[in-house]
Structures are given as structure tokens and as C-alpha cells.
Amino acid sequence: MPKLTCIFNGRALAVHHVADGKIVIGRDADCEIQVDSLAI
């Protein structure tokens, strides 16, 4: 199973395991993976 690791300044902030199919990444509350960082 693939995984998505969010790293900032060499530190892992979050690890998300990705299932088959489509996922949505973004700042909205509707997204499966929410990114709440202005650096991204």
C-alpha cells in the first residue's frame, strides 16, 4: 500500500496510507487529506 509522508524541515508531520482509487489533497474540510500549512 502506498503512503504519503508530509515532511517539513526534516521532520515528518504526518503519514497517510493511500488506498487504491482517487484521493483529494487540499485545504478544504471536504478533502481526504487536509493540508493546513501555508508553506505548501
C-alpha positions in Angstrom: 0.0 0.0 0.0 1.5 3.4 -1.0 1.9 6.1 1.7 2.2 9.8 1.6 4.6 11.4 4.1 4.4 15.1 4.8 7.9 16.4 5.9 8.8 20.0 6.9 12.3 21.0 8.0 13.4 17.3 8.0 10.6 16.3 10.4 7.7 14.1 9.5 4.5 15.9 10.2 2.0 13.2 9.0 2.0 9.8 7.3 -1.1 8.8 5.3 -1.6 5.4 3.9 -3.3 5.6 0.5 -5.8 3.0 -0.6 -6.5 2.2 -4.3 -8.5 4.8 -6.1 -8.7 8.5 -6.1 -7.9 10.8 -3.1 -8.2 14.5 -2.7 -5.5 16.6 -1.1 -6.1 20.2 -0.1 -7.1 22.8 2.4 -10.9 22.3 2.3 -12.6 20.3 5.0 -14.0 18.0 2.2 -10.6 16.7 1.4 -9.5 13.2 2.5 -6.0 14.5 3.3 -6.2 18.1 4.7 -3.0 20.2 4.5 -3.2 23.1 6.9 0.1 24.8 6.1 0.9 28.0 4.2 4.3 26.5 3.4 2.8 24.1 0.9 
